[in-house]
């Protein structure tokens, strides 16, 4: 998935609506947050740990969903570290916002490989 596709998918999963490109001073993606009526720029989920924390916490996942998210995050961090076996979850404390975003999307079943529809 492209960064923009990830950002939009996370925003939609968090309840954002009316998402579209804004062609003002700079090209940004805007939408309406679930607790607002004002169109604003989407959070920078791939670079902002606070935004990803809010996204994860907004999901109200059952225990099985939280376990799946944790496992997905472990898999992604292990892969990015070049480790063949699964790292301890404690090592995920330093996971990047982008790694957390991918784990979020995989847990929600929204991750798409590039080239797939």
C-alpha positions as CSV (number, residue, x, y, z in Angstrom):
1,X,0.0,0.0,0.0
2,X,1.2,3.5,-0.6
3,X,1.6,5.9,2.3
4,X,-1.5,7.8,1.2
5,X,-3.6,4.6,0.9
6,X,-2.5,3.6,4.4
7,X,-3.3,7.0,5.8
8,X,-6.8,7.0,4.3
9,X,-7.6,3.4,5.3
10,X,-6.6,4.2,8.9
11,X,-8.7,7.4,9.0
12,X,-11.7,5.5,7.6
13,X,-11.3,2.8,10.2
14,X,-11.2,5.5,12.9
15,X,-14.5,7.0,11.6
16,X,-13.3,9.9,9.4
17,X,-15.7,10.7,6.6
18,X,-15.7,12.9,3.4
19,X,-12.0,12.2,2.7
20,X,-10.6,13.8,-0.4
21,X,-7.6,15.7,-1.8
22,X,-7.3,19.4,-1.0
23,X,-5.8,21.4,-3.7
24,X,-5.0,24.6,-1.7
25,X,-1.5,25.9,-1.0
26,X,-0.2,22.3,-0.9
27,X,-1.7,19.0,-1.9
28,X,-3.1,17.3,1.3
29,X,-5.7,14.8,2.2
30,X,-8.5,16.2,4.3
31,X,-11.7,14.8,5.9
32,X,-14.1,15.2,8.7
33,X,-13.1,13.6,12.1
34,X,-15.7,11.5,13.9
35,X,-16.1,14.1,16.6
36,X,-16.2,17.2,14.3
37,X,-18.1,18.8,11.5
38,X,-15.1,20.7,10.1
39,X,-13.0,19.4,7.3
40,X,-9.3,19.2,8.4
41,X,-6.1,17.5,7.4
42,X,-5.9,13.8,8.3
43,X,-3.5,12.9,11.1
44,X,0.0,11.8,9.9
45,X,-0.4,8.2,11.0
46,X,2.8,7.0,9.4
47,X,5.0,9.5,11.2
48,X,3.2,10.5,14.4
49,X,3.3,8.0,17.3
50,X,0.5,10.0,19.1
51,X,-1.8,9.7,16.0
52,X,-1.2,5.9,15.8
53,X,-1.8,5.5,19.6
54,X,-5.1,7.3,19.2
55,X,-6.0,5.1,16.2
56,X,-5.2,1.9,18.0
57,X,-7.0,3.0,21.2
58,X,-10.1,4.0,19.3
59,X,-10.8,0.5,18.1
60,X,-12.1,-1.1,21.3
61,X,-10.7,-4.4,20.1
62,X,-11.6,-7.6,22.0
63,X,-8.8,-9.5,23.6
64,X,-8.3,-11.6,20.4
65,X,-7.9,-8.4,18.4
66,X,-5.3,-6.9,20.8
67,X,-3.4,-10.2,20.7
68,X,-3.5,-10.2,16.9
69,X,-2.3,-6.6,16.8
70,X,0.6,-7.4,19.1
71,X,1.6,-10.4,17.0
72,X,1.4,-8.4,13.8
73,X,3.6,-5.7,15.4
74,X,6.1,-8.3,16.5
75,X,6.2,-9.8,13.0
76,X,6.8,-6.4,11.4
77,X,9.5,-5.3,13.8
78,X,11.2,-8.7,13.5
79,X,11.1,-8.5,9.7
80,X,12.4,-4.9,9.7
81,X,15.3,-5.9,12.0
82,X,16.2,-8.7,9.7
83,X,15.6,-11.3,12.5
84,X,14.4,-14.8,11.4
85,X,12.6,-15.6,14.7
86,X,10.0,-13.5,16.5
87,X,11.4,-10.8,18.8
88,X,10.0,-10.4,22.3
89,X,7.1,-8.0,22.4
90,X,9.0,-5.8,24.8
91,X,11.3,-4.9,21.9
92,X,8.3,-3.4,20.1
93,X,8.4,-0.4,22.5
94,X,10.5,1.4,19.9
95,X,8.3,0.5,16.9
96,X,7.9,3.3,14.5
97,X,4.6,4.9,13.7
98,X,4.8,3.3,10.2
99,X,5.3,-0.1,11.7
100,X,2.3,0.4,14.0
101,X,0.3,1.6,11.1
102,X,1.0,-1.6,9.1
103,X,0.2,-3.7,12.2
104,X,-3.1,-1.8,12.6
105,X,-4.1,-2.3,9.0
106,X,-3.1,-6.0,9.0
107,X,-5.1,-6.5,12.2
108,X,-8.2,-4.8,10.7
109,X,-7.8,-6.9,7.5
110,X,-7.2,-3.7,5.5
111,X,-3.7,-4.3,4.3
112,X,-3.3,-4.7,0.6
113,X,-0.2,-5.7,-1.3
114,X,0.8,-3.3,-4.0
115,X,-0.7,-4.4,-7.3
116,X,-3.7,-6.1,-5.7
117,X,-7.2,-4.8,-5.9
